[in-house]
Amino acid sequence: MKYFIISGASKGLGEGLAMALLKEDHHLLCISRSESRQLKTMAAAKNCLVDFFLFDLAVSHDIINLAGDIFRKIDKGAATGIYLVNNAGVVEPVNRVEDCDPDAVDLHLRVNLVAPMLLTTAFIRNTLDYEGEKRILNISSGAANNPYYGWSCYCTAKAGLDMYGRCVSEEQKNEAFPVQTMSVAPGIIDTGMQTIIRGSNERDFIHRDKFVELKESGQLVSPALAGKKIAHLLLSGDFRDGESIDIRDRY
């Protein structure tokens, strides 16, 4: 049995990834604020185990307890691989720096950076004695390497997550049973986040018209297609410990 812990799995890219991983010998452990009926229906049809853990990742002080609940569902003696995908994220606030609400900045960093850091901490602690394949995939963005007007929080959080993954990789290299860590930018996906971006005003986000055109011209990638590519990367020999890549450069 392979176990997959996926944050933000009820919609968008997370749901697309979860759909791609539905197999009889897989057990999906999904963290989200709501359940996906479609995912549960498809899982039942494919005889794949799926558990939802309804949780708001902004409540960072409870994440270690959440991880304890998740790992109680994992039989390490029967596991052929344990995987964590840090996918959940928000794009707001989309504003110039001086217009960002302090509470929005705080929430953004808790969801996009603190939560994956704490889930990673819990993952490593709970798998120290596990000898099988252990991988953590952080969902990154081109914004990790390129500054965007109006996206100071998003760019900063994604850059921080990439560096955090590299630090984890460095620490794990000499462990007896190391955890492999990688970051992947999935491209521009047709999700609710894109709807928020297109709904912003030009003063806050001067690239708004570009994203409107990407939608109108059909250039956005579907969550299902992106999910298939990421699922393939997660389980393949292309998974490169310590690297940060753009999925479009590989597939």
C-alpha positions as CSV (number, residue, x, y, z in Angstrom):
1,M,0.0,0.0,0.0
2,K,1.2,3.5,-0.9
3,Y,0.0,6.3,1.3
4,F,-0.4,9.9,0.0
5,I,-1.0,12.9,2.3
6,I,-2.3,15.7,0.1
7,S,-3.2,19.2,1.3
8,G,-5.9,21.2,-0.5
9,A,-7.3,18.0,-2.1
10,S,-10.9,18.9,-2.4
11,K,-10.7,21.2,-5.4
12,G,-8.4,22.6,-8.1
13,L,-4.9,21.1,-8.6
14,G,-5.1,19.1,-5.4
15,E,-8.3,17.3,-6.5
16,G,-6.8,16.7,-10.0
17,L,-3.7,15.1,-8.4
18,A,-5.9,13.0,-6.0
19,M,-7.9,11.8,-9.0
20,A,-4.8,10.8,-10.8
21,L,-3.6,8.7,-7.8
22,L,-6.9,6.7,-7.4
23,K,-5.7,3.1,-7.5
24,E,-6.6,0.0,-5.5
25,D,-3.3,-0.2,-3.7
26,H,-3.2,3.5,-2.8
27,H,-4.6,5.2,0.3
28,L,-5.2,8.9,0.0
29,L,-5.2,11.1,3.2
30,C,-6.7,14.4,2.1
31,I,-6.4,17.6,4.1
32,S,-9.0,20.3,3.1
33,R,-11.7,22.5,4.5
34,S,-14.4,20.5,2.7
35,E,-14.8,17.1,1.0
36,S,-14.9,16.3,-2.7
37,R,-17.9,14.2,-3.5
38,Q,-16.6,13.6,-6.9
39,L,-13.3,12.2,-5.5
40,K,-15.1,10.0,-3.0
41,T,-17.4,8.6,-5.7
42,M,-14.5,7.9,-8.1
43,A,-12.5,6.3,-5.3
44,A,-15.3,4.0,-4.4
45,A,-15.6,2.9,-8.0
46,K,-11.8,2.2,-8.1
47,N,-11.7,0.5,-4.7
48,C,-9.3,3.1,-3.5
49,L,-9.2,4.2,0.2
50,V,-9.7,7.9,0.7
51,D,-9.9,9.7,4.1
52,F,-10.7,13.4,4.4
53,F,-9.4,15.4,7.3
54,L,-11.4,18.6,7.5
55,F,-9.0,21.3,8.7
56,D,-8.1,24.9,8.1
57,L,-4.4,25.1,7.6
58,A,-4.4,28.7,8.9
59,V,-4.9,27.2,12.3
60,S,-1.2,26.4,12.4
61,H,-0.9,25.5,16.1
62,D,-3.1,22.4,15.6
63,I,-1.2,21.0,12.6
64,I,1.0,18.7,14.7
65,N,-2.1,17.1,16.2
66,L,-3.7,16.8,12.8
67,A,-0.6,15.0,11.6
68,G,-0.9,12.6,14.5
69,D,-4.5,11.8,13.4
70,I,-3.3,11.2,9.9
71,F,-0.4,8.9,10.8
72,R,-2.7,6.7,12.9
73,K,-4.3,5.7,9.6
74,I,-0.9,4.7,8.1
75,D,0.3,1.1,8.6
76,K,4.0,1.6,8.1
77,G,4.6,-2.2,8.3
78,A,2.5,-2.6,5.2
79,A,3.5,0.6,3.4
80,T,5.5,0.5,0.2
81,G,5.8,4.2,0.1
82,I,4.7,7.3,2.1
83,Y,4.3,10.7,0.3
84,L,3.4,14.2,1.3
85,V,2.2,16.8,-1.2
86,N,2.1,20.3,0.1
87,N,-0.4,21.8,-2.3
88,A,-2.8,23.9,-0.4
89,G,-2.4,27.7,-0.9
90,V,-4.0,31.1,-1.3
91,V,-3.1,34.0,-3.5
92,E,-4.7,36.8,-1.5
93,P,-3.8,39.5,-0.7
94,V,-3.3,40.7,-4.3
95,N,-2.3,44.3,-3.4
96,R,0.6,46.7,-3.4
97,V,2.7,46.3,-0.3
98,E,1.3,49.4,1.4
99,D,-2.2,48.3,0.8
100,C,-1.9,44.8,2.3
101,D,-4.0,44.1,5.3
102,P,-1.8,42.8,8.2
103,D,-4.2,40.0,9.0
104,A,-4.3,38.9,5.4
105,V,-0.5,38.8,5.2
106,D,-0.4,36.8,8.4
107,L,-3.0,34.3,7.1
108,H,-1.3,34.0,3.8
109,L,2.1,33.1,5.3
110,R,0.5,30.6,7.7
111,V,-1.3,28.7,4.9
112,N,1.4,29.0,2.2
113,L,4.6,28.6,4.2
114,V,4.1,27.8,7.9
115,A,1.6,24.9,7.2
116,P,3.8,23.0,4.8
117,M,6.8,23.5,7.1
118,L,4.9,22.0,10.0
119,L,3.5,19.2,7.9
120,T,7.0,18.4,6.8
121,T,8.3,18.4,10.4
122,A,5.5,16.0,11.4
123,F,6.1,13.8,8.3
124,I,9.8,13.4,9.1
125,R,9.2,12.8,12.8
126,N,6.6,10.1,12.1
127,T,8.7,8.2,9.5
128,L,12.1,8.2,11.2
129,D,12.0,4.4,11.5
130,Y,10.4,3.8,8.1
131,E,12.8,2.2,5.6
132,G,10.7,2.5,2.4
133,E,10.3,5.3,-0.1
134,K,9.6,8.7,1.5
135,R,9.0,11.7,-0.6
136,I,7.8,15.3,-0.1
137,L,6.6,17.3,-3.1
138,N,6.1,21.1,-2.6
139,I,3.9,22.8,-5.1
140,S,5.8,25.9,-6.1
141,S,5.3,28.6,-8.7
142,G,7.3,30.6,-11.2
143,A,6.6,33.4,-8.7
144,A,9.2,31.8,-6.4
145,N,11.9,33.1,-8.8
146,N,10.2,36.1,-10.4
147,P,8.9,39.2,-8.7
148,Y,5.3,40.1,-9.6
149,Y,3.7,43.5,-8.9
150,G,1.0,43.0,-6.4
151,W,2.1,39.5,-5.4
152,S,4.6,40.3,-2.7
153,C,3.2,37.7,-0.3
154,Y,2.7,35.0,-2.8
155,C,6.2,35.4,-4.3
156,T,7.8,35.5,-0.9
157,A,6.0,32.4,0.4
158,K,6.8,30.3,-2.6
159,A,10.4,31.4,-2.6
160,G,10.6,30.5,1.1
161,L,9.0,27.1,0.5
162,D,11.5,26.3,-2.2
163,M,14.4,27.2,0.1
164,Y,12.9,25.3,3.0
165,G,12.7,22.2,0.8
166,R,16.4,22.5,-0.2
167,C,17.3,22.8,3.5
168,V,15.3,19.6,4.3
169,S,17.1,17.8,1.5
170,E,20.5,18.9,2.8
171,E,19.7,17.7,6.3
172,Q,18.4,14.3,5.1
173,K,21.3,13.4,2.9
174,N,23.2,11.4,5.5
175,E,20.2,9.9,7.3
176,A,19.8,6.1,7.4
177,F,16.3,6.3,5.9
178,P,16.3,9.7,4.1
179,V,13.2,11.7,3.0
180,Q,13.5,13.1,-0.5
181,T,12.1,16.6,-1.1
182,M,11.4,18.4,-4.4
183,S,9.6,21.5,-5.5
184,V,7.6,21.8,-8.7
185,A,5.9,24.7,-10.5
186,P,2.8,23.3,-12.2
187,G,2.2,26.0,-14.8
188,I,-0.9,28.2,-15.0
189,I,-3.8,26.0,-13.9
190,D,-7.5,26.8,-14.4
191,T,-8.5,27.0,-10.8
192,G,-10.4,29.3,-8.4
193,M,-7.1,31.1,-7.7
194,Q,-7.1,32.2,-11.3
195,T,-10.7,33.6,-10.9
196,I,-9.5,35.7,-8.0
197,I,-6.5,36.9,-10.0
198,R,-8.8,37.9,-12.9
199,G,-11.1,39.7,-10.5
200,S,-8.4,41.9,-9.1
201,N,-8.0,45.5,-10.3
202,E,-5.1,46.8,-12.4
203,R,-3.7,49.1,-9.7
204,D,-3.2,46.1,-7.4
205,F,-2.1,43.7,-10.1
206,I,-0.8,45.2,-13.3
207,H,-0.6,41.8,-15.1
208,R,-4.4,41.2,-14.8
209,D,-5.1,41.6,-18.5
210,K,-2.5,38.9,-19.3
211,F,-4.3,36.4,-17.1
212,V,-7.7,37.3,-18.6
213,E,-6.3,36.7,-22.1
214,L,-4.8,33.3,-21.0
215,K,-8.3,32.3,-19.9
216,E,-10.1,33.6,-22.9
217,S,-7.6,32.1,-25.4
218,G,-7.8,28.6,-23.7
219,Q,-4.2,28.6,-22.6
220,L,-4.9,27.5,-19.0
221,V,-4.1,23.9,-18.1
222,S,-6.8,21.8,-16.6
223,P,-6.3,20.6,-13.0
224,A,-6.8,17.0,-14.3
225,L,-4.0,17.2,-16.8
226,A,-1.6,19.0,-14.4
227,G,-2.5,16.4,-11.7
228,K,-1.6,13.5,-13.9
229,K,1.8,15.1,-14.7
230,I,2.5,15.7,-11.0
231,A,1.4,12.2,-10.0
232,H,3.8,10.8,-12.6
233,L,6.7,12.9,-11.3
234,L,6.0,12.0,-7.7
235,L,6.3,8.3,-8.3
236,S,8.9,8.3,-11.1
237,G,12.7,8.2,-11.4
238,D,12.4,11.9,-12.5
239,F,11.9,12.9,-8.9
240,R,15.2,14.7,-8.1
241,D,15.9,15.3,-4.4
242,G,16.6,18.9,-3.6
243,E,15.6,20.3,-7.0
244,S,13.0,22.9,-8.0
245,I,11.6,22.5,-11.5
246,D,8.9,23.8,-13.8
247,I,6.7,20.8,-14.8
248,R,6.5,22.2,-18.3
249,D,10.2,21.7,-18.8
250,R,9.8,18.0,-18.2
251,Y,6.5,16.9,-19.6
